[in-house]
Amino acid sequence: MSIKKLFAAATVTATVVAAPGVFAAEGTGWDYSQMTSAVDFSTITTGVLAVAGILAGVYAGIKGARIVLGFLRS
């Protein structure tokens, strides 16, 4: 099967799969509030910020070590 035929088949398949969802959507859009209202992102945010803080400390330590080693070498 050539690349053009494979691309055409994939395009047709994607169109057939996506078309019902496009036509089913109303003008107001989908309402995900029932799913998203039960999720609490505060713990996830705290975890991400904690990891970012640890990484910032590690990178600052590496940079400081390079500066000190640079002073010792010269």
PQR file with spaces between the fields and no chain letter, atoms N, CA, C, O and H, PARSE charges and radii, in Angstrom:
ATOM       1  N    MET     1       0.852   -1.172    0.000 -0.4000 1.5000
ATOM       2  CA   MET     1       0.000    0.000    0.000 -0.0000 2.0000
ATOM       3  C    MET     1       0.898    1.235    0.000  0.5500 1.7000
ATOM       4  O    MET     1       1.831    1.329    0.798 -0.5500 1.4000
ATOM       5  N    SER     2       0.623    2.160   -0.876 -0.4000 1.5000
ATOM       6  CA   SER     2       1.457    3.344   -0.975 -0.0000 2.0000
ATOM       7  C    SER     2       1.146    4.321    0.158  0.5500 1.7000
ATOM       8  O    SER     2       0.124    4.207    0.834 -0.5500 1.4000
ATOM       9  H    SER     2      -0.135    2.084   -1.525  0.4000 1.0000
ATOM      10  N    ILE     3       2.029    5.261    0.343 -0.4000 1.5000
ATOM      11  CA   ILE     3       1.875    6.259    1.398 -0.0000 2.0000
ATOM      12  C    ILE     3       0.638    7.117    1.156  0.5500 1.7000
ATOM      13  O    ILE     3      -0.077    7.453    2.100 -0.5500 1.4000
ATOM      14  H    ILE     3       2.859    5.354   -0.206  0.4000 1.0000
ATOM      15  N    LYS     4       0.384    7.471   -0.093 -0.4000 1.5000
ATOM      16  CA   LYS     4      -0.780    8.305   -0.403 -0.0000 2.0000
ATOM      17  C    LYS     4      -2.077    7.587   -0.069  0.5500 1.7000
ATOM      18  O    LYS     4      -2.994    8.183    0.496 -0.5500 1.4000
ATOM      19  H    LYS     4       0.965    7.198   -0.860  0.4000 1.0000
ATOM      20  N    LYS     5      -2.155    6.301   -0.418 -0.4000 1.5000
ATOM      21  CA   LYS     5      -3.367    5.540   -0.107 -0.0000 2.0000
ATOM      22  C    LYS     5      -3.528    5.350    1.392  0.5500 1.7000
ATOM      23  O    LYS     5      -4.643    5.395    1.911 -0.5500 1.4000
ATOM      24  H    LYS     5      -1.410    5.817   -0.877  0.4000 1.0000
ATOM      25  N    LEU     6      -2.416    5.136    2.092 -0.4000 1.5000
ATOM      26  CA   LEU     6      -2.473    4.975    3.543 -0.0000 2.0000
ATOM      27  C    LEU     6      -2.925    6.274    4.204  0.5500 1.7000
ATOM      28  O    LEU     6      -3.741    6.252    5.125 -0.5500 1.4000
ATOM      29  H    LEU     6      -1.510    5.099    1.671  0.4000 1.0000
ATOM      30  N    PHE     7      -2.398    7.408    3.736 -0.4000 1.5000
ATOM      31  CA   PHE     7      -2.798    8.701    4.276 -0.0000 2.0000
ATOM      32  C    PHE     7      -4.266    8.981    3.985  0.5500 1.7000
ATOM      33  O    PHE     7      -4.977    9.507    4.841 -0.5500 1.4000
ATOM      34  H    PHE     7      -1.736    7.427    2.987  0.4000 1.0000
ATOM      35  N    ALA     8      -4.727    8.635    2.789 -0.4000 1.5000
ATOM      36  CA   ALA     8      -6.132    8.846    2.429 -0.0000 2.0000
ATOM      37  C    ALA     8      -7.041    7.986    3.295  0.5500 1.7000
ATOM      38  O    ALA     8      -8.092    8.446    3.742 -0.5500 1.4000
ATOM      39  H    ALA     8      -4.149    8.207    2.093  0.4000 1.0000
ATOM      40  N    ALA     9      -6.641    6.738    3.535 -0.4000 1.5000
ATOM      41  CA   ALA     9      -7.447    5.855    4.374 -0.0000 2.0000
ATOM      42  C    ALA     9      -7.495    6.365    5.810  0.5500 1.7000
ATOM      43  O    ALA     9      -8.542    6.307    6.454 -0.5500 1.4000
ATOM      44  H    ALA     9      -5.787    6.364    3.172  0.4000 1.0000
ATOM      45  N    ALA    10      -6.379    6.860    6.309 -0.4000 1.5000
ATOM      46  CA   ALA    10      -6.349    7.395    7.669 -0.0000 2.0000
ATOM      47  C    ALA    10      -7.203    8.649    7.776  0.5500 1.7000
ATOM      48  O    ALA    10      -7.873    8.855    8.787 -0.5500 1.4000
ATOM      49  H    ALA    10      -5.528    6.907    5.786  0.4000 1.0000
ATOM      50  N    THR    11      -7.187    9.486    6.751 -0.4000 1.5000
ATOM      51  CA   THR    11      -7.996   10.700    6.760 -0.0000 2.0000
ATOM      52  C    THR    11      -9.477   10.377    6.754  0.5500 1.7000
ATOM      53  O    THR    11     -10.255   10.977    7.495 -0.5500 1.4000
ATOM      54  H    THR    11      -6.643    9.319    5.929  0.4000 1.0000
ATOM      55  N    VAL    12      -9.863    9.428    5.916 -0.4000 1.5000
ATOM      56  CA   VAL    12     -11.272    9.029    5.858 -0.0000 2.0000
ATOM      57  C    VAL    12     -11.705    8.422    7.182  0.5500 1.7000
ATOM      58  O    VAL    12     -12.791    8.718    7.679 -0.5500 1.4000
ATOM      59  H    VAL    12      -9.231    8.940    5.314  0.4000 1.0000
ATOM      60  N    THR    13     -10.860    7.574    7.753 -0.4000 1.5000
ATOM      61  CA   THR    13     -11.194    6.948    9.034 -0.0000 2.0000
ATOM      62  C    THR    13     -11.345    7.999   10.131  0.5500 1.7000
ATOM      63  O    THR    13     -12.290    7.936   10.917 -0.5500 1.4000
ATOM      64  H    THR    13      -9.977    7.334    7.349  0.4000 1.0000
ATOM      65  N    ALA    14     -10.428    8.961   10.192 -0.4000 1.5000
ATOM      66  CA   ALA    14     -10.517   10.013   11.205 -0.0000 2.0000
ATOM      67  C    ALA    14     -11.764   10.860   11.016  0.5500 1.7000
ATOM      68  O    ALA    14     -12.386   11.273   11.995 -0.5500 1.4000
ATOM      69  H    ALA    14      -9.661    9.012    9.553  0.4000 1.0000
ATOM      70  N    THR    15     -12.134   11.122    9.776 -0.4000 1.5000
ATOM      71  CA   THR    15     -13.335   11.909    9.496 -0.0000 2.0000
ATOM      72  C    THR    15     -14.587   11.165    9.933  0.5500 1.7000
ATOM      73  O    THR    15     -15.488   11.751   10.534 -0.5500 1.4000
ATOM      74  H    THR    15     -11.629   10.787    8.981  0.4000 1.0000
ATOM      75  N    VAL    16     -14.640    9.882    9.632 -0.4000 1.5000
ATOM      76  CA   VAL    16     -15.812    9.078    9.997 -0.0000 2.0000
ATOM      77  C    VAL    16     -15.938    8.970   11.509  0.5500 1.7000
ATOM      78  O    VAL    16     -17.047    8.997   12.043 -0.5500 1.4000
ATOM      79  H    VAL    16     -13.908    9.406    9.144  0.4000 1.0000
ATOM      80  N    VAL    17     -14.813    8.848   12.201 -0.4000 1.5000
ATOM      81  CA   VAL    17     -14.857    8.724   13.661 -0.0000 2.0000
ATOM      82  C    VAL    17     -15.209   10.057   14.311  0.5500 1.7000
ATOM      83  O    VAL    17     -15.967   10.082   15.281 -0.5500 1.4000
ATOM      84  H    VAL    17     -13.912    8.826   11.767  0.4000 1.0000
ATOM      85  N    ALA    18     -14.673   11.169   13.798 -0.4000 1.5000
ATOM      86  CA   ALA    18     -14.867   12.465   14.433 -0.0000 2.0000
ATOM      87  C    ALA    18     -16.195   13.123   14.067  0.5500 1.7000
ATOM      88  O    ALA    18     -16.686   13.959   14.826 -0.5500 1.4000
ATOM      89  H    ALA    18     -14.057   11.149   13.010  0.4000 1.0000
ATOM      90  N    ALA    19     -16.784   12.776   12.940 -0.4000 1.5000
ATOM      91  CA   ALA    19     -17.987   13.459   12.470 -0.0000 2.0000
ATOM      92  C    ALA    19     -19.172   13.363   13.433  0.5500 1.7000
ATOM      93  O    ALA    19     -19.827   14.380   13.663 -0.5500 1.4000
ATOM      94  H    ALA    19     -16.385   12.097   12.323  0.4000 1.0000
ATOM      95  N    PRO    20     -19.483   12.195   14.010 -0.5600 1.5000
ATOM      96  CA   PRO    20     -20.631   12.174   14.929  0.2800 2.0000
ATOM      97  C    PRO    20     -20.454   13.079   16.136  0.5500 1.7000
ATOM      98  O    PRO    20     -21.421   13.682   16.602 -0.5500 1.4000
ATOM      99  N    GLY    21     -19.247   13.183   16.643 -0.4000 1.5000
ATOM     100  CA   GLY    21     -19.000   14.063   17.784 -0.0000 2.0000
ATOM     101  C    GLY    21     -19.169   15.521   17.428  0.5500 1.7000
ATOM     102  O    GLY    21     -19.627   16.313   18.252 -0.5500 1.4000
ATOM     103  H    GLY    21     -18.462   12.694   16.264  0.4000 1.0000
ATOM     104  N    VAL    22     -18.809   15.884   16.223 -0.4000 1.5000
ATOM     105  CA   VAL    22     -18.945   17.272   15.788 -0.0000 2.0000
ATOM     106  C    VAL    22     -20.413   17.637   15.636  0.5500 1.7000
ATOM     107  O    VAL    22     -20.833   18.719   16.048 -0.5500 1.4000
ATOM     108  H    VAL    22     -18.437   15.240   15.554  0.4000 1.0000
ATOM     109  N    PHE    23     -21.186   16.750   15.053 -0.4000 1.5000
ATOM     110  CA   PHE    23     -22.592   17.043   14.843 -0.0000 2.0000
ATOM     111  C    PHE    23     -23.412   16.902   16.118  0.5500 1.7000
ATOM     112  O    PHE    23     -24.485   17.495   16.226 -0.5500 1.4000
ATOM     113  H    PHE    23     -20.845   15.871   14.719  0.4000 1.0000
ATOM     114  N    ALA    24     -22.930   16.131   17.080 -0.4000 1.5000
ATOM     115  CA   ALA    24     -23.675   15.952   18.320 -0.0000 2.0000
ATOM     116  C    ALA    24     -23.515   17.147   19.256  0.5500 1.7000
ATOM     117  O    ALA    24     -24.371   17.376   20.110 -0.5500 1.4000
ATOM     118  H    ALA    24     -22.059   15.649   16.992  0.4000 1.0000
ATOM     119  N    ALA    25     -22.438   17.907   19.110 -0.4000 1.5000
ATOM     120  CA   ALA    25     -22.204   19.041   19.993 -0.0000 2.0000
ATOM     121  C    ALA    25     -23.196   20.156   19.686  0.5500 1.7000
ATOM     122  O    ALA    25     -23.432   20.501   18.528 -0.5500 1.4000
ATOM     123  H    ALA    25     -21.742   17.721   18.416  0.4000 1.0000
ATOM     124  N    GLU    26     -23.762   20.701   20.732 -0.4000 1.5000
ATOM     125  CA   GLU    26     -24.685   21.805   20.572 -0.0000 2.0000
ATOM     126  C    GLU    26     -23.907   23.115   20.536  0.5500 1.7000
ATOM     127  O    GLU    26     -22.688   23.126   20.713 -0.5500 1.4000
ATOM     128  H    GLU    26     -23.571   20.421   21.673  0.4000 1.0000
ATOM     129  N    GLY    27     -24.594   24.185   20.313 -0.4000 1.5000
ATOM     130  CA   GLY    27     -23.945   25.483   20.239 -0.0000 2.0000
ATOM     131  C    GLY    27     -23.318   25.919   21.554  0.5500 1.7000
ATOM     132  O    GLY    27     -22.378   26.714   21.553 -0.5500 1.4000
ATOM     133  H    GLY    27     -25.583   24.176   20.169  0.4000 1.0000
ATOM     134  N    THR    28     -23.820   25.415   22.674 -0.4000 1.5000
ATOM     135  CA   THR    28     -23.290   25.825   23.973 -0.0000 2.0000
ATOM     136  C    THR    28     -22.058   25.026   24.369  0.5500 1.7000
ATOM     137  O    THR    28     -21.368   25.426   25.307 -0.5500 1.4000
ATOM     138  H    THR    28     -24.584   24.769   22.674  0.4000 1.0000
ATOM     139  N    GLY    29     -21.752   23.943   23.718 -0.4000 1.5000
ATOM     140  CA   GLY    29     -20.596   23.123   24.072 -0.0000 2.0000
ATOM     141  C    GLY    29     -20.965   22.081   25.112  0.5500 1.7000
ATOM     142  O    GLY    29     -22.091   22.047   25.610 -0.5500 1.4000
ATOM     143  H    GLY    29     -22.312   23.619   22.956  0.4000 1.0000
ATOM     144  N    TRP    30     -20.018   21.250   25.425 -0.4000 1.5000
ATOM     145  CA   TRP    30     -20.257   20.176   26.392 -0.0000 2.0000
ATOM     146  C    TRP    30     -20.066   20.692   27.797  0.5500 1.7000
ATOM     147  O    TRP    30     -19.272   21.600   28.041 -0.5500 1.4000
ATOM     148  H    TRP    30     -19.104   21.277   25.020  0.4000 1.0000
ATOM     149  N    ASP    31     -20.808   20.099   28.723 -0.4000 1.5000
ATOM     150  CA   ASP    31     -20.742   20.495   30.123 -0.0000 2.0000
ATOM     151  C    ASP    31     -19.990   19.418   30.904  0.5500 1.7000
ATOM     152  O    ASP    31     -20.505   18.321   31.119 -0.5500 1.4000
ATOM     153  H    ASP    31     -21.453   19.362   28.525  0.4000 1.0000
ATOM     154  N    TYR    32     -18.773   19.742   31.323 -0.4000 1.5000
ATOM     155  CA   TYR    32     -17.958   18.800   32.098 -0.0000 2.0000
ATOM     156  C    TYR    32     -17.969   19.121   33.589  0.5500 1.7000
ATOM     157  O    TYR    32     -17.156   18.580   34.339 -0.5500 1.4000
ATOM     158  H    TYR    32     -18.354   20.633   31.149  0.4000 1.0000
ATOM     159  N    SER    33     -18.862   19.980   34.026 -0.4000 1.5000
ATOM     160  CA   SER    33     -18.829   20.444   35.405 -0.0000 2.0000
ATOM     161  C    SER    33     -19.069   19.314   36.412  0.5500 1.7000
ATOM     162  O    SER    33     -18.528   19.356   37.517 -0.5500 1.4000
ATOM     163  H    SER    33     -19.522   20.420   33.417  0.4000 1.0000
ATOM     164  N    GLN    34     -19.861   18.317   36.057 -0.4000 1.5000
ATOM     165  CA   GLN    34     -20.087   17.215   36.992 -0.0000 2.0000
ATOM     166  C    GLN    34     -18.821   16.405   37.213  0.5500 1.7000
ATOM     167  O    GLN    34     -18.574   15.932   38.321 -0.5500 1.4000
ATOM     168  H    GLN    34     -20.301   18.283   35.159  0.4000 1.0000
ATOM     169  N    MET    35     -18.021   16.242   36.172 -0.4000 1.5000
ATOM     170  CA   MET    35     -16.780   15.481   36.325 -0.0000 2.0000
ATOM     171  C    MET    35     -15.702   16.315   37.012  0.5500 1.7000
ATOM     172  O    MET    35     -14.976   15.801   37.863 -0.5500 1.4000
ATOM     173  H    MET    35     -18.222   16.626   35.271  0.4000 1.0000
ATOM     174  N    THR    36     -15.589   17.570   36.661 -0.4000 1.5000
ATOM     175  CA   THR    36     -14.492   18.382   37.188 -0.0000 2.0000
ATOM     176  C    THR    36     -14.772   18.939   38.580  0.5500 1.7000
ATOM     177  O    THR    36     -13.832   19.310   39.283 -0.5500 1.4000
ATOM     178  H    THR    36     -16.178   17.988   35.970  0.4000 1.0000
ATOM     179  N    SER    37     -16.019   19.007   38.997 -0.4000 1.5000
ATOM     180  CA   SER    37     -16.314   19.547   40.323 -0.0000 2.0000
ATOM     181  C    SER    37     -15.900   18.589   41.428  0.5500 1.7000
ATOM     182  O    SER    37     -15.663   19.027   42.553 -0.5500 1.4000
ATOM     183  H    SER    37     -16.783   18.706   38.426  0.4000 1.0000
ATOM     184  N    ALA    38     -15.807   17.304   41.145 -0.4000 1.5000
ATOM     185  CA   ALA    38     -15.434   16.325   42.160 -0.0000 2.0000
ATOM     186  C    ALA    38     -13.928   16.165   42.301  0.5500 1.7000
ATOM     187  O    ALA    38     -13.469   15.445   43.187 -0.5500 1.4000
ATOM     188  H    ALA    38     -15.999   16.948   40.231  0.4000 1.0000
ATOM     189  N    VAL    39     -13.154   16.817   41.451 -0.4000 1.5000
ATOM     190  CA   VAL    39     -11.705   16.670   41.484 -0.0000 2.0000
ATOM     191  C    VAL    39     -11.101   17.839   42.242  0.5500 1.7000
ATOM     192  O    VAL    39     -11.422   18.998   41.980 -0.5500 1.4000
ATOM     193  H    VAL    39     -13.527   17.402   40.731  0.4000 1.0000
ATOM     194  N    ASP    40     -10.218   17.520   43.189 -0.4000 1.5000
ATOM     195  CA   ASP    40      -9.534   18.550   43.971 -0.0000 2.0000
ATOM     196  C    ASP    40      -8.076   18.601   43.525  0.5500 1.7000
ATOM     197  O    ASP    40      -7.311   17.667   43.766 -0.5500 1.4000
ATOM     198  H    ASP    40      -9.958   16.578   43.402  0.4000 1.0000
ATOM     199  N    PHE    41      -7.701   19.696   42.875 -0.4000 1.5000
ATOM     200  CA   PHE    41      -6.361   19.825   42.333 -0.0000 2.0000
ATOM     201  C    PHE    41      -5.370   20.447   43.317  0.5500 1.7000
ATOM     202  O    PHE    41      -4.200   20.611   42.975 -0.5500 1.4000
ATOM     203  H    PHE    41      -8.323   20.455   42.679  0.4000 1.0000
ATOM     204  N    SER    42      -5.800   20.793   44.513 -0.4000 1.5000
ATOM     205  CA   SER    42      -4.903   21.464   45.451 -0.0000 2.0000
ATOM     206  C    SER    42      -3.750   20.562   45.875  0.5500 1.7000
ATOM     207  O    SER    42      -2.621   21.034   46.013 -0.5500 1.4000
ATOM     208  H    SER    42      -6.752   20.660   44.791  0.4000 1.0000
ATOM     209  N    THR    43      -4.013   19.271   46.086 -0.4000 1.5000
ATOM     210  CA   THR    43      -2.929   18.368   46.489 -0.0000 2.0000
ATOM     211  C    THR    43      -1.958   18.140   45.340  0.5500 1.7000
ATOM     212  O    THR    43      -0.753   18.012   45.555 -0.5500 1.4000
ATOM     213  H    THR    43      -4.930   18.888   45.974  0.4000 1.0000
ATOM     214  N    ILE    44      -2.479   18.091   44.130 -0.4000 1.5000
ATOM     215  CA   ILE    44      -1.612   17.920   42.966 -0.0000 2.0000
ATOM     216  C    ILE    44      -0.734   19.153   42.792  0.5500 1.7000
ATOM     217  O    ILE    44       0.458   19.034   42.510 -0.5500 1.4000
ATOM     218  H    ILE    44      -3.458   18.196   43.955  0.4000 1.0000
ATOM     219  N    THR    45      -1.311   20.322   42.956 -0.4000 1.5000
ATOM     220  CA   THR    45      -0.550   21.563   42.838 -0.0000 2.0000
ATOM     221  C    THR    45       0.546   21.625   43.891  0.5500 1.7000
ATOM     222  O    THR    45       1.668   22.037   43.595 -0.5500 1.4000
ATOM     223  H    THR    45      -2.280   20.419   43.184  0.4000 1.0000
ATOM     224  N    THR    46       0.233   21.223   45.111 -0.4000 1.5000
ATOM     225  CA   THR    46       1.226   21.220   46.183 -0.0000 2.0000
ATOM     226  C    THR    46       2.370   20.274   45.854  0.5500 1.7000
ATOM     227  O    THR    46       3.536   20.603   46.071 -0.5500 1.4000
ATOM     228  H    THR    46      -0.678   20.889   45.351  0.4000 1.0000
ATOM     229  N    GLY    47       2.040   19.110   45.336 -0.4000 1.5000
ATOM     230  CA   GLY    47       3.077   18.142   44.972 -0.0000 2.0000
ATOM     231  C    GLY    47       3.975   18.638   43.854  0.5500 1.7000
ATOM     232  O    GLY    47       5.194   18.477   43.907 -0.5500 1.4000
ATOM     233  H    GLY    47       1.093   18.842   45.159  0.4000 1.0000
ATOM     234  N    VAL    48       3.371   19.240   42.845 -0.4000 1.5000
ATOM     235  CA   VAL    48       4.157   19.763   41.721 -0.0000 2.0000
ATOM     236  C    VAL    48       5.070   20.890   42.185  0.5500 1.7000
ATOM     237  O    VAL    48       6.231   20.952   41.781 -0.5500 1.4000
ATOM     238  H    VAL    48       2.381   19.371   42.802  0.4000 1.0000
ATOM     239  N    LEU    49       4.558   21.781   43.027 -0.4000 1.5000
ATOM     240  CA   LEU    49       5.383   22.873   43.537 -0.0000 2.0000
ATOM     241  C    LEU    49       6.496   22.361   44.438  0.5500 1.7000
ATOM     242  O    LEU    49       7.590   22.926   44.444 -0.5500 1.4000
ATOM     243  H    LEU    49       3.614   21.731   43.355  0.4000 1.0000
ATOM     244  N    ALA    50       6.239   21.299   45.201 -0.4000 1.5000
ATOM     245  CA   ALA    50       7.281   20.720   46.048 -0.0000 2.0000
ATOM     246  C    ALA    50       8.405   20.137   45.203  0.5500 1.7000
ATOM     247  O    ALA    50       9.581   20.348   45.499 -0.5500 1.4000
ATOM     248  H    ALA    50       5.351   20.839   45.196  0.4000 1.0000
ATOM     249  N    VAL    51       8.053   19.413   44.164 -0.4000 1.5000
ATOM     250  CA   VAL    51       9.067   18.845   43.270 -0.0000 2.0000
ATOM     251  C    VAL    51       9.845   19.955   42.577  0.5500 1.7000
ATOM     252  O    VAL    51      11.064   19.860   42.436 -0.5500 1.4000
ATOM     253  H    VAL    51       7.098   19.241   43.923  0.4000 1.0000
ATOM     254  N    ALA    52       9.157   21.002   42.145 -0.4000 1.5000
ATOM     255  CA   ALA    52       9.835   22.128   41.502 -0.0000 2.0000
ATOM     256  C    ALA    52      10.795   22.807   42.471  0.5500 1.7000
ATOM     257  O    ALA    52      11.883   23.221   42.072 -0.5500 1.4000
ATOM     258  H    ALA    52       8.166   21.079   42.259  0.4000 1.0000
ATOM     259  N    GLY    53      10.410   22.927   43.728 -0.4000 1.5000
ATOM     260  CA   GLY    53      11.297   23.515   44.734 -0.0000 2.0000
ATOM     261  C    GLY    53      12.529   22.664   44.978  0.5500 1.7000
ATOM     262  O    GLY    53      13.634   23.190   45.114 -0.5500 1.4000
ATOM     263  H    GLY    53       9.526   22.591   44.052  0.4000 1.0000
ATOM     264  N    ILE    54      12.345   21.352   45.034 -0.4000 1.5000
ATOM     265  CA   ILE    54      13.489   20.449   45.215 -0.0000 2.0000
ATOM     266  C    ILE    54      14.443   20.553   44.031  0.5500 1.7000
ATOM     267  O    ILE    54      15.659   20.623   44.211 -0.5500 1.4000
ATOM     268  H    ILE    54      11.448   20.925   44.923  0.4000 1.0000
ATOM     269  N    LEU    55      13.889   20.563   42.818 -0.4000 1.5000
ATOM     270  CA   LEU    55      14.736   20.680   41.627 -0.0000 2.0000
ATOM     271  C    LEU    55      15.475   22.016   41.589  0.5500 1.7000
ATOM     272  O    LEU    55      16.640   22.075   41.197 -0.5500 1.4000
ATOM     273  H    LEU    55      12.902   20.506   42.671  0.4000 1.0000
ATOM     274  N    ALA    56      14.797   23.084   41.997 -0.4000 1.5000
ATOM     275  CA   ALA    56      15.463   24.391   42.040 -0.0000 2.0000
ATOM     276  C    ALA    56      16.617   24.366   43.027  0.5500 1.7000
ATOM     277  O    ALA    56      17.674   24.936   42.756 -0.5500 1.4000
ATOM     278  H    ALA    56      13.851   23.036   42.315  0.4000 1.0000
ATOM     279  N    GLY    57      16.431   23.716   44.166 -0.4000 1.5000
ATOM     280  CA   GLY    57      17.519   23.588   45.140 -0.0000 2.0000
ATOM     281  C    GLY    57      18.687   22.781   44.598  0.5500 1.7000
ATOM     282  O    GLY    57      19.846   23.128   44.822 -0.5500 1.4000
ATOM     283  H    GLY    57      15.572   23.253   44.387  0.4000 1.0000
ATOM     284  N    VAL    58      18.382   21.708   43.888 -0.4000 1.5000
ATOM     285  CA   VAL    58      19.440   20.880   43.301 -0.0000 2.0000
ATOM     286  C    VAL    58      20.216   21.673   42.256  0.5500 1.7000
ATOM     287  O    VAL    58      21.447   21.652   42.247 -0.5500 1.4000
ATOM     288  H    VAL    58      17.440   21.426   43.706  0.4000 1.0000
ATOM     289  N    TYR    59      19.504   22.372   41.375 -0.4000 1.5000
ATOM     290  CA   TYR    59      20.176   23.151   40.336 -0.0000 2.0000
ATOM     291  C    TYR    59      20.993   24.289   40.936  0.5500 1.7000
ATOM     292  O    TYR    59      22.078   24.591   40.439 -0.5500 1.4000
ATOM     293  H    TYR    59      18.504   22.389   41.382  0.4000 1.0000
ATOM     294  N    ALA    60      20.499   24.921   41.985 -0.4000 1.5000
ATOM     295  CA   ALA    60      21.260   25.981   42.648 -0.0000 2.0000
ATOM     296  C    ALA    60      22.517   25.400   43.297  0.5500 1.7000
ATOM     297  O    ALA    60      23.574   26.030   43.269 -0.5500 1.4000
ATOM     298  H    ALA    60      19.618   24.676   42.388  0.4000 1.0000
ATOM     299  N    GLY    61      22.411   24.225   43.873 -0.4000 1.5000
ATOM     300  CA   GLY    61      23.579   23.569   44.458 -0.0000 2.0000
ATOM     301  C    GLY    61      24.619   23.211   43.417  0.5500 1.7000
ATOM     302  O    GLY    61      25.816   23.386   43.643 -0.5500 1.4000
ATOM     303  H    GLY    61      21.551   23.714   43.896  0.4000 1.0000
ATOM     304  N    ILE    62      24.170   22.712   42.282 -0.4000 1.5000
ATOM     305  CA   ILE    62      25.100   22.377   41.197 -0.0000 2.0000
ATOM     306  C    ILE    62      25.796   23.630   40.689  0.5500 1.7000
ATOM     307  O    ILE    62      27.007   23.624   40.469 -0.5500 1.4000
ATOM     308  H    ILE    62      23.198   22.569   42.099  0.4000 1.0000
ATOM     309  N    LYS    63      25.040   24.699   40.502 -0.4000 1.5000
ATOM     310  CA   LYS    63      25.628   25.953   40.019 -0.0000 2.0000
ATOM     311  C    LYS    63      26.630   26.497   41.033  0.5500 1.7000
ATOM     312  O    LYS    63      27.704   26.964   40.655 -0.5500 1.4000
ATOM     313  H    LYS    63      24.056   24.703   40.681  0.4000 1.0000
ATOM     314  N    GLY    64      26.288   26.441   42.307 -0.4000 1.5000
ATOM     315  CA   GLY    64      27.207   26.899   43.350 -0.0000 2.0000
ATOM     316  C    GLY    64      28.481   26.071   43.381  0.5500 1.7000
ATOM     317  O    GLY    64      29.574   26.615   43.544 -0.5500 1.4000
ATOM     318  H    GLY    64      25.416   26.062   42.615  0.4000 1.0000
ATOM     319  N    ALA    65      28.347   24.762   43.226 -0.4000 1.5000
ATOM     320  CA   ALA    65      29.526   23.898   43.208 -0.0000 2.0000
ATOM     321  C    ALA    65      30.415   24.222   42.015  0.5500 1.7000
ATOM     322  O    ALA    65      31.641   24.210   42.134 -0.5500 1.4000
ATOM     323  H    ALA    65      27.459   24.320   43.093  0.4000 1.0000
ATOM     324  N    ARG    66      29.813   24.509   40.871 -0.4000 1.5000
ATOM     325  CA   ARG    66      30.617   24.869   39.683 -0.0000 2.0000
ATOM     326  C    ARG    66      31.365   26.191   39.913  0.5500 1.7000
ATOM     327  O    ARG    66      32.520   26.336   39.513 -0.5500 1.4000
ATOM     328  H    ARG    66      28.818   24.519   40.774  0.4000 1.0000
ATOM     329  N    ILE    67      30.707   27.131   40.548 -0.4000 1.5000
ATOM     330  CA   ILE    67      31.362   28.417   40.816 -0.0000 2.0000
ATOM     331  C    ILE    67      32.530   28.214   41.768  0.5500 1.7000
ATOM     332  O    ILE    67      33.618   28.738   41.529 -0.5500 1.4000
ATOM     333  H    ILE    67      29.769   27.014   40.873  0.4000 1.0000
ATOM     334  N    VAL    68      32.324   27.461   42.844 -0.4000 1.5000
ATOM     335  CA   VAL    68      33.391   27.219   43.808 -0.0000 2.0000
ATOM     336  C    VAL    68      34.537   26.467   43.153  0.5500 1.7000
ATOM     337  O    VAL    68      35.697   26.823   43.360 -0.5500 1.4000
ATOM     338  H    VAL    68      31.440   27.035   43.038  0.4000 1.0000
ATOM     339  N    LEU    69      34.244   25.439   42.368 -0.4000 1.5000
ATOM     340  CA   LEU    69      35.292   24.698   41.672 -0.0000 2.0000
ATOM     341  C    LEU    69      36.016   25.591   40.678  0.5500 1.7000
ATOM     342  O    LEU    69      37.223   25.442   40.487 -0.5500 1.4000
ATOM     343  H    LEU    69      33.301   25.150   42.200  0.4000 1.0000
ATOM     344  N    GLY    70      35.315   26.507   40.047 -0.4000 1.5000
ATOM     345  CA   GLY    70      35.967   27.454   39.142 -0.0000 2.0000
ATOM     346  C    GLY    70      36.926   28.358   39.862  0.5500 1.7000
ATOM     347  O    GLY    70      37.994   28.670   39.335 -0.5500 1.4000
ATOM     348  H    GLY    70      34.335   26.628   40.203  0.4000 1.0000
ATOM     349  N    PHE    71      36.566   28.799   41.081 -0.4000 1.5000
ATOM     350  CA   PHE    71      37.480   29.621   41.882 -0.0000 2.0000
ATOM     351  C    PHE    71      38.718   28.821   42.288  0.5500 1.7000
ATOM     352  O    PHE    71      39.832   29.345   42.286 -0.5500 1.4000
ATOM     353  H    PHE    71      35.698   28.545   41.509  0.4000 1.0000
ATOM     354  N    LEU    72      38.515   27.546   42.637 -0.4000 1.5000
ATOM     355  CA   LEU    72      39.638   26.720   43.088 -0.0000 2.0000
ATOM     356  C    LEU    72      40.594   26.401   41.939  0.5500 1.7000
ATOM     357  O    LEU    72      41.798   26.273   42.163 -0.5500 1.4000
ATOM     358  H    LEU    72      37.610   27.120   42.639  0.4000 1.0000
ATOM     359  N    ARG    73      40.092   26.273   40.744 -0.4000 1.5000
ATOM     360  CA   ARG    73      40.939   25.932   39.599 -0.0000 2.0000
ATOM     361  C    ARG    73      41.801   27.108   39.150  0.5500 1.7000
ATOM     362  O    ARG    73      42.904   26.907   38.640 -0.5500 1.4000
ATOM     363  H    ARG    73      39.114   26.377   40.562  0.4000 1.0000
ATOM     364  N    SER    74      41.318   28.310   39.332 -0.4000 1.5000
ATOM     365  CA   SER    74      42.067   29.465   38.819 -0.0000 2.0000
ATOM     366  C    SER    74      43.069   30.000   39.811  0.5500 1.7000
ATOM     367  O    SER    74      43.771   30.969   39.519 -0.5500 1.4000
ATOM     368  H    SER    74      40.422   28.473   39.746  0.4000 1.0000
